[in-house]
Amino acid sequence: MNLRRTWAVARKEFLHITRDARSLIMALALPLLMLLLFGYALTLDIDRIPTLVYDADRTPESRDLIARLQGSRYFQIRGYADTYAAIEAAVDRNQCLLGVVVFNNYARDLLSGREADVQLLLDGSDSNTASIALGYARSLLQMYDLELRAGAMNRRGGGAAGAPVEPRLRIWYNPDLKSRNYIVPGLIAVILMIIAALLTSLTIAREWEMGTMEQLLSTPLRPAEVVLGKMAAFFALGVTDMLVAIVVGVGVFRVPLRGSLLFLAGTSGIFLVGALCWGILISALVRSQLFAYQLGALTSFLPAFLLSGFIFSIENMPAAIQVITYLFPARYFVTILKGVFLRGVGSRVLWAEAALLLAFAAVVFVLATRKLHQKVA
C-alpha cells in the first residue's frame, strides 16, 4: 500500500467536502440539531401527570389525601369534578391522564380500620405511561393509608404500628433518574452511524454517476488505498461530530462523564471506522446515489435507533429480535457509551464489546476492498 496514493485520494475527498458547502453544513449541524431536539424534546421522565379529582367524601382526611397528590412532583391537579362523566369527558379531550375518585365514607372507613376505597381511572391509550402513573399513585396511597392507620391506633392507645420492612433505596449511576443521562450517550452512537454510513454511501456511487470511476480504476490505486483514502476525510468529519456531541452532552445537558476519555476515544474511532467502511461497501455494491442513500439509511439509522438499546430495552424484545441485535455494531457501542459515561467502567469490563467492534470494522473493511477489487476486474 502506497501512502502517497492514499493521501491523494483523501485530499480529493477533502476538496469535494469543502466545495460542497451544503453537505458540510448538514454533516456538522445535524449532530447538534439532533442532540438539542432529543435532549430537550425526548424525555422518558414521567412527572406532572395531569390529574382530575372527584372528592365525594369532602372530609379533612380526603382533603389531606388530595394535598398529598398536589405536593408530589409526579401529579399535577388540573381541576375538580363532581361526576364520573366529567372525568370521562376530560380524558376524551386529553385534558387529564388520571382521575382520582374518593368515595363517600372514605375517612370513616379508614379511621375505623375497615377498607377505604379510592378509585383510580387511567387513560390506557398510552399503556407505558399509564402503568407508571398507576405505580406512582398506588405508592402514594399506600404510604398515606399506613400513616393514617398508625395515627388512629396511636390515638386509641394501641401504639403506632411500624412497617414490617423498611426499604432503604440507593440508586447507582443515575440517582436523579433523568432520562437524558442515558439518552444523550446513546444518541452519540446514532449520530456517528448516520453521518458515517450515509455520507460515505455516496462516495463510490457518485464516481460512477459522474463517469470518473473508470479514470480512477485506470490508475495504479489499489482497492485498500481507495477505501482508506475516501474514509480518511469522513473520519475527520466524524471525529469533529463526536467532539461536538461530547461537549454538548457534558456542557449543556450535564451528563456525567465518569470513565476514561482515552478508552472512549479509542472505541469511538473503531466504531467510526466500521461505520465508514460499511457506507463504502454499500456504495461499492450499487451505482446509484439515490439507492445507496436509501440503503444506507435502512441499514444504519433504523438498526441504530431501534435495535441498539438506545431507547428500547433489548431484554424486553422477543428472543428472535434479541439475536438479530447482535449483528449490529451500534448495540456494542451504546453499551460502551453508557458504561463510560454513567458507570465509569473501562476496558476491564467492556473489552468484549470493544473486541466485537474491532472485528466488525475489520470484516467490513475486507469486504469493501474485495468488492472494489471485483469492480476493477
C-alpha positions as CSV (number, residue, x, y, z in Angstrom):
1,M,0.0,0.0,0.0
2,N,1.4,3.4,-1.0
3,L,0.7,6.3,1.4
4,R,1.1,8.9,-1.3
5,R,-1.6,7.4,-3.4
6,T,-3.8,7.0,-0.3
7,W,-3.2,10.7,0.6
8,A,-4.1,11.8,-2.9
9,V,-7.5,10.1,-2.7
10,A,-8.0,11.6,0.8
11,R,-7.1,15.1,-0.5
12,K,-9.6,14.7,-3.4
13,E,-12.3,13.8,-0.9
14,F,-11.4,16.7,1.4
15,L,-11.7,19.1,-1.6
16,H,-15.0,17.7,-2.5
17,I,-16.4,18.0,1.0
18,T,-15.2,21.7,1.4
19,R,-16.6,22.6,-2.0
20,D,-20.0,21.1,-1.2
21,A,-21.0,23.7,1.4
22,R,-24.5,22.3,1.9
23,S,-23.3,18.8,2.7
24,L,-20.6,20.1,5.0
25,I,-23.1,22.2,6.9
26,M,-25.5,19.3,7.2
27,A,-22.8,17.0,8.5
28,L,-21.8,19.5,11.2
29,A,-25.2,20.9,12.1
30,L,-27.2,17.6,12.1
31,P,-25.5,16.2,15.3
32,L,-26.1,19.5,17.1
33,L,-29.7,19.6,16.0
34,M,-30.3,16.0,16.9
35,L,-28.7,16.5,20.4
36,L,-30.8,19.6,21.1
37,L,-34.1,18.0,19.8
38,F,-33.6,14.7,21.6
39,G,-32.1,16.2,24.7
40,Y,-34.9,18.7,25.3
41,A,-37.9,17.2,23.5
42,L,-37.4,13.5,24.0
43,T,-37.8,12.6,27.6
44,L,-38.9,9.4,29.3
45,D,-39.3,11.0,32.7
46,I,-43.0,10.8,33.7
47,D,-43.9,13.5,36.1
48,R,-46.5,16.3,36.4
49,I,-49.2,13.7,35.4
50,P,-52.4,15.7,34.6
51,T,-54.9,14.6,37.3
52,L,-58.6,15.3,37.9
53,V,-60.1,14.7,41.4
54,Y,-63.6,13.8,42.3
55,D,-63.9,14.1,46.1
56,A,-67.3,12.7,47.2
57,D,-66.3,12.4,50.9
58,R,-65.2,16.1,51.5
59,T,-63.6,15.4,54.8
60,P,-60.3,16.6,56.3
61,E,-58.8,13.1,55.5
62,S,-59.8,13.2,51.9
63,R,-58.6,16.8,51.5
64,D,-55.3,15.7,53.1
65,L,-55.0,13.0,50.5
66,I,-55.6,15.5,47.7
67,A,-53.0,17.7,49.3
68,R,-50.5,14.8,49.1
69,L,-51.2,14.5,45.4
70,Q,-50.7,18.2,44.9
71,G,-47.4,18.1,46.9
72,S,-46.0,15.3,44.8
73,R,-44.0,16.3,41.7
74,Y,-45.5,13.3,39.9
75,F,-49.0,14.7,39.8
76,Q,-50.5,18.0,38.6
77,I,-54.1,18.6,39.7
78,R,-55.9,20.2,36.7
79,G,-59.2,20.6,38.5
80,Y,-62.0,19.0,40.4
81,A,-65.0,17.1,39.1
82,D,-68.5,16.4,40.5
83,T,-69.4,13.4,38.4
84,Y,-67.8,10.4,36.6
85,A,-69.0,12.0,33.4
86,A,-66.8,15.0,33.9
87,I,-63.7,12.8,34.3
88,E,-64.6,10.8,31.2
89,A,-65.1,13.9,29.2
90,A,-61.7,15.3,30.4
91,V,-59.9,12.0,29.4
92,D,-61.6,12.1,26.0
93,R,-60.4,15.6,25.4
94,N,-56.8,14.7,26.6
95,Q,-57.1,17.1,29.5
96,C,-56.1,14.5,32.1
97,L,-54.4,11.2,32.3
98,L,-55.5,10.2,35.8
99,G,-58.8,10.5,37.6
100,V,-58.9,10.1,41.4
101,V,-62.3,9.3,42.9
102,V,-62.6,9.4,46.7
103,F,-65.8,7.6,47.7
104,N,-68.3,8.5,50.5
105,N,-67.4,7.4,54.0
106,Y,-63.7,7.2,53.0
107,A,-62.5,8.8,56.2
108,R,-64.9,6.8,58.5
109,D,-63.9,3.5,57.0
110,L,-60.2,4.4,57.1
111,L,-60.1,5.5,60.7
112,S,-62.3,2.6,61.9
113,G,-59.8,0.1,60.5
114,R,-62.0,-1.0,57.6
115,E,-61.0,-1.0,53.9
116,A,-61.4,2.5,52.5
117,D,-61.9,2.8,48.7
118,V,-60.2,5.2,46.4
119,Q,-60.7,4.6,42.7
120,L,-58.0,5.4,40.0
121,L,-59.2,6.0,36.5
122,L,-56.4,5.9,33.9
123,D,-56.2,6.6,30.2
124,G,-54.8,3.4,28.9
125,S,-54.2,4.5,25.3
126,D,-50.6,5.0,26.3
127,S,-50.0,1.8,28.2
128,N,-46.5,2.5,29.4
129,T,-47.3,6.0,30.8
130,A,-50.5,4.7,32.4
131,S,-48.7,1.8,34.1
132,I,-46.0,4.1,35.6
133,A,-48.7,6.6,36.7
134,L,-50.6,3.8,38.4
135,G,-47.5,2.7,40.3
136,Y,-46.8,6.3,41.5
137,A,-50.5,6.6,42.6
138,R,-50.6,3.3,44.4
139,S,-47.3,4.0,46.3
140,L,-48.6,7.4,47.4
141,L,-52.0,6.0,48.6
142,Q,-50.4,3.1,50.4
143,M,-48.0,5.4,52.3
144,Y,-50.9,7.7,53.2
145,D,-53.0,4.8,54.3
146,L,-50.2,3.5,56.6
147,E,-49.7,6.9,58.2
148,L,-53.4,7.3,58.9
149,R,-53.9,3.9,60.4
150,A,-50.8,4.3,62.6
151,G,-52.2,7.6,63.8
152,A,-55.6,6.1,64.6
153,M,-54.1,3.2,66.5
154,N,-51.9,5.6,68.5
155,R,-54.9,7.7,69.5
156,R,-56.8,4.6,70.7
157,G,-53.8,3.7,72.8
158,G,-52.7,0.7,70.8
159,G,-49.3,2.2,69.8
160,A,-48.1,3.1,66.4
161,A,-47.8,0.1,64.0
162,G,-44.5,0.0,62.4
163,A,-43.9,-1.3,58.9
164,P,-42.5,-4.8,58.9
165,V,-39.9,-3.9,56.3
166,E,-38.3,-0.5,55.9
167,P,-36.8,-0.3,52.4
168,R,-33.7,1.9,52.0
169,L,-33.1,2.7,48.4
170,R,-29.9,3.7,46.8
171,I,-29.8,4.3,43.0
172,W,-26.4,4.0,41.4
173,Y,-25.0,5.8,38.3
174,N,-28.2,7.9,37.7
175,P,-29.5,8.9,41.2
176,D,-31.9,11.5,39.8
177,L,-33.4,9.1,37.3
178,K,-33.0,11.6,34.4
179,S,-33.7,10.0,31.1
180,R,-31.4,12.4,29.3
181,N,-28.5,10.9,31.1
182,Y,-28.8,7.7,29.1
183,I,-30.5,9.2,26.0
184,V,-27.6,11.6,25.2
185,P,-24.8,9.0,25.4
186,G,-26.8,6.5,23.2
187,L,-27.6,9.3,20.8
188,I,-23.8,9.7,20.1
189,A,-23.8,6.2,18.5
190,V,-26.9,7.0,16.4
191,I,-25.3,10.3,15.2
192,L,-22.0,8.7,14.2
193,M,-23.7,5.8,12.5
194,I,-25.9,8.1,10.4
195,I,-23.2,10.6,9.5
196,A,-20.6,7.9,8.7
197,A,-22.8,5.5,6.8
198,L,-25.0,8.0,4.9
199,L,-22.2,10.3,3.7
200,T,-19.7,7.5,2.6
201,S,-22.5,5.6,1.0
202,L,-22.5,8.2,-1.8
203,T,-18.8,8.3,-2.5
204,I,-18.2,5.4,-4.9
205,A,-21.8,5.7,-6.4
206,R,-21.0,9.4,-7.1
207,E,-17.9,8.4,-9.0
208,W,-19.9,6.0,-11.2
209,E,-22.7,8.6,-11.9
210,M,-20.1,11.3,-12.7
211,G,-18.2,9.0,-15.0
212,T,-14.9,9.4,-13.1
213,M,-14.8,5.9,-11.7
214,E,-13.2,4.5,-14.9
215,Q,-10.5,7.1,-14.6
216,L,-9.9,6.2,-11.0
217,L,-9.7,2.5,-11.8
218,S,-7.2,3.1,-14.6
219,T,-4.7,4.5,-12.1
220,P,-2.3,2.3,-10.0
221,L,-4.6,2.7,-7.0
222,R,-5.3,-0.4,-5.1
223,P,-8.7,-1.1,-3.5
224,A,-7.4,-0.7,0.0
225,E,-5.9,2.6,-0.9
226,V,-9.2,3.8,-2.3
227,V,-11.1,2.7,0.8
228,L,-8.7,4.3,3.2
229,G,-8.3,7.5,1.2
230,K,-12.0,8.0,0.9
231,M,-12.5,7.1,4.5
232,A,-9.9,9.5,5.9
233,A,-11.7,12.7,5.0
234,F,-15.0,11.5,6.5
235,F,-13.2,10.1,9.5
236,A,-12.0,13.7,10.4
237,L,-15.6,14.9,9.9
238,G,-16.9,12.1,12.2
239,V,-14.3,12.9,14.9
240,T,-15.5,16.6,14.8
241,D,-19.1,15.5,15.2
242,M,-18.0,13.2,18.1
243,L,-16.3,16.1,19.9
244,V,-19.3,18.3,19.4
245,A,-21.7,15.7,20.8
246,I,-19.5,15.1,23.9
247,V,-19.1,18.8,24.6
248,V,-22.9,19.5,24.2
249,G,-23.8,16.4,26.2
250,V,-21.5,17.2,29.1
251,G,-21.6,21.0,29.0
252,V,-25.2,21.7,28.1
253,F,-27.1,18.7,29.3
254,R,-24.8,18.0,32.3
255,V,-24.4,14.3,31.5
256,P,-21.8,12.8,33.8
257,L,-18.6,11.5,32.1
258,R,-17.1,9.2,34.7
259,G,-15.0,6.9,32.6
260,S,-11.7,7.0,30.7
261,L,-11.6,9.5,27.8
262,L,-8.8,7.5,26.2
263,F,-10.9,4.4,26.1
264,L,-13.9,6.4,24.8
265,A,-11.7,7.9,22.1
266,G,-10.3,4.5,21.0
267,T,-13.6,2.7,20.9
268,S,-15.3,5.7,19.1
269,G,-12.6,5.6,16.5
270,I,-13.0,1.8,15.9
271,F,-16.8,2.2,15.7
272,L,-16.4,5.2,13.3
273,V,-14.0,3.2,11.0
274,G,-16.5,0.3,10.9
275,A,-19.4,2.6,10.1
276,L,-17.4,4.4,7.3
277,C,-16.4,1.1,5.8
278,W,-20.0,0.0,5.8
279,G,-21.0,3.1,3.9
280,I,-18.2,2.5,1.3
281,L,-19.3,-1.2,1.0
282,I,-22.9,-0.1,0.2
283,S,-21.6,2.5,-2.3
284,A,-19.5,-0.2,-4.0
285,L,-22.5,-2.5,-4.2
286,V,-24.7,-0.1,-6.1
287,R,-24.1,2.6,-8.7
288,S,-27.0,4.9,-7.9
289,Q,-26.5,7.6,-5.3
290,L,-30.3,7.6,-4.5
291,F,-30.3,3.8,-4.0
292,A,-27.1,4.0,-2.0
293,Y,-28.5,6.7,0.3
294,Q,-31.8,4.8,0.8
295,L,-29.9,1.5,1.6
296,G,-27.5,3.4,3.9
297,A,-30.4,4.9,5.9
298,L,-32.2,1.5,6.1
299,T,-29.1,-0.3,7.4
300,S,-27.7,2.5,9.7
301,F,-30.3,4.7,11.2
302,L,-33.1,2.2,11.8
303,P,-30.9,-0.5,13.5
304,A,-29.0,2.1,15.5
305,F,-32.2,3.7,16.7
306,L,-34.4,0.6,17.3
307,L,-32.1,-2.3,17.9
308,S,-29.1,-0.9,19.8
309,G,-30.7,-0.4,23.3
310,F,-30.5,3.4,22.7
311,I,-34.1,3.8,23.9
312,F,-35.8,0.4,23.8
313,S,-34.6,-2.2,26.2
314,I,-33.2,-5.2,24.3
315,E,-34.1,-7.5,27.2
316,N,-37.8,-6.8,26.6
317,M,-37.7,-7.6,22.9
318,P,-38.7,-11.1,21.5
319,A,-35.9,-13.7,21.6
320,A,-35.6,-13.7,17.8
321,I,-35.1,-9.9,17.7
322,Q,-32.6,-10.1,20.5
323,V,-30.5,-12.5,18.4
324,I,-30.7,-10.1,15.4
325,T,-29.4,-7.2,17.5
326,Y,-26.0,-8.9,17.9
327,L,-25.4,-8.3,14.1
328,F,-25.4,-4.5,14.5
329,P,-22.3,-2.7,16.0
330,A,-24.4,0.1,17.4
331,R,-25.6,-2.3,20.2
332,Y,-22.0,-2.7,21.4
333,F,-21.1,0.9,21.1
334,V,-24.2,2.1,23.0
335,T,-23.2,-0.3,25.8
336,I,-19.7,1.2,25.8
337,L,-21.0,4.7,25.8
338,K,-23.4,4.2,28.8
339,G,-20.7,2.3,30.6
340,V,-18.1,5.0,30.2
341,F,-20.4,8.0,30.8
342,L,-22.6,6.7,33.6
343,R,-20.9,3.8,35.3
344,G,-17.3,4.9,34.8
345,V,-16.1,1.5,33.7
346,G,-13.4,0.8,31.0
347,S,-11.6,-1.9,29.1
348,R,-11.6,-4.3,32.1
349,V,-15.4,-4.5,31.9
350,L,-16.1,-3.6,28.3
351,W,-13.3,-5.4,26.5
352,A,-15.7,-7.9,24.8
353,E,-17.8,-5.1,23.2
354,A,-14.6,-3.3,22.1
355,A,-13.3,-6.6,20.5
356,L,-16.6,-7.1,18.7
357,L,-16.4,-3.5,17.3
358,L,-12.9,-4.2,16.1
359,A,-13.9,-7.5,14.5
360,F,-16.8,-5.7,12.7
361,A,-14.6,-3.0,11.4
362,A,-12.0,-5.5,10.1
363,V,-14.6,-7.7,8.4
364,V,-16.4,-4.8,6.7
365,F,-13.0,-3.3,5.5
366,V,-12.1,-6.6,3.9
367,L,-15.5,-6.9,2.2
368,A,-15.3,-3.4,0.9
369,T,-11.8,-3.8,-0.6
370,R,-12.7,-7.1,-2.1
371,K,-15.8,-5.6,-3.7
372,L,-13.8,-2.8,-5.2
373,H,-11.3,-5.4,-6.4
374,Q,-14.1,-7.1,-8.3
375,K,-15.1,-3.8,-9.8
376,V,-11.5,-3.4,-11.1
377,A,-11.6,-6.9,-12.5
